[in-house]
Amino acid sequence: MERPHRLLGRAIVAALATVCLLSFATSRALAVQAPTRAEVQRAIQGIVNGGAPGVTAVIQTPAGRESFSAGYGDLRAGIAIAPRDHARVGSVAKTFTAAVVLKLVARGRIGLGDTVQKWLPGLVPNGAHITVRELLNQSSGLADYCAVPPESTLCIPPPRELARRWTPRQLVEIGVGAKPTFAPGKGWAYSNTNYVLLGMIVRKAMGRSFGAVLRSEILRPLHLDQTEYPSGTTMPRPYSHGYDVLAGLTWPVDLTGQSPTIAWSSGAVVSTPGDLGKFFRALMSGRVLPPKLLREMKRATPSSLNGPHPFYGGGVGAYGLGLVHYTWSSACGVWGHTGDFPGYHTLALVSGDGKRAAAIYVNSDELAAPGALATLQAQRLLACRMRFGRVHR
């Protein structure tokens, strides 16, 4: 999920207006001047120096794989973070959900023009005028349940409510109970409500839980053995603990026991950087969807992400069907998705041809400005090394 009011997002927005890294003129120049492995590692360490408990990342290319880590996955036990550690990847899950929906579109089980009313009658006011495509590209106008009412604590619950369970219907009812942001198809606004509805539509179309469909359509065929869609608070081992480092206490608050039901199909996936890279490489290389639907996935919504947005910012990219085109610079533009879940901040990246991918996560979803700026810098360095560096085994 994305939670618009978190400090990490705010600091990244400010950074986007002032920081421009690696703005090389051509990809050929980048092939020579791409950041070295040592430079990326120093940038990863810089996030920890800026206040993060730990950071880990993986780059995958046809030539090999590189891993980076700094800090701790378990502060109390003093255990270093590692690329094999699982994390809650938040809204990176939206790309998985979109891929499931589009696979069902390819088989004629769901139509992009189908309305919410067709699949979930009576659940969404004006649902007869909201299509599956508009849910996928965030143009439905439905309010984000994470922001209802303003500064809602649903997606940043106090410690005593970490394990509280929510049903998809409860989350949707919160979102649709608020005033729509705009008429369907007449604007763009990021909303977790859209992707919970998509999971409900998948369940209705297939007669099975969304998690079961995700496993049969994506996880098992791609051998994503380190990726899960849990409904409980238990994390698969090994895992990185997620922390709130800005709680005003002398020791970071451990948020690992957060119930994933605050997100469902909008952000409940647990994975590792390696498995995220594996998924995005398969997706962009055409091994998940037919070419026509992959093109649809990459087709941006008009005006999406051009205004202020806490995680993408003005001019940073464009939103397709659960897939973001990041245009940090003309040379380092990449595809992917970012994600936040209490205790975790994740970014998955992939080249347009699917040959190269990278993923990075920080085991805190909110950092003060120095850590947030260091995160942005490390993400960009990682993206450019992924695309143009000479990665070896």
Buried (B, 14 or more C-beta within 10 A) or exposed (E): BBBBBBBBBBBBBBBBEEEEBBEBEEEEEBEEBBBEBEBBBBBBBBBBBBBBBBBBBBBBBEEEBBBBBBBBBBBEEEBEBBBBBBBBBBBBBBBBBBBBBBBBBBEEEBEBEBBBBBBBEEBBBBBEBBBBBBBBBBBBBBBBBBBBEEEBEBBBBEEEEBEEEBEBEEBBBBBBEBEBBEEBBEBBBBBBBBBBBBBBBBBEBBEEBBBBBBBEBBBEEBEBEBBBBBBEBEBBEBBBBBBBBBEEEEEBBBBBBBBBBBBBBBBBBBBBBBBBBBBBBBBBBEEBBEEEBBEBBBBBBEEBBBEEBBBBBEEBBBBBBBBBBBBBBEBBBBBBBBBBBBBBBBBBBBBBEBBBBBBBBBBBBBBBBBBBBBBBBBBBBBBBBBBBBEBEE
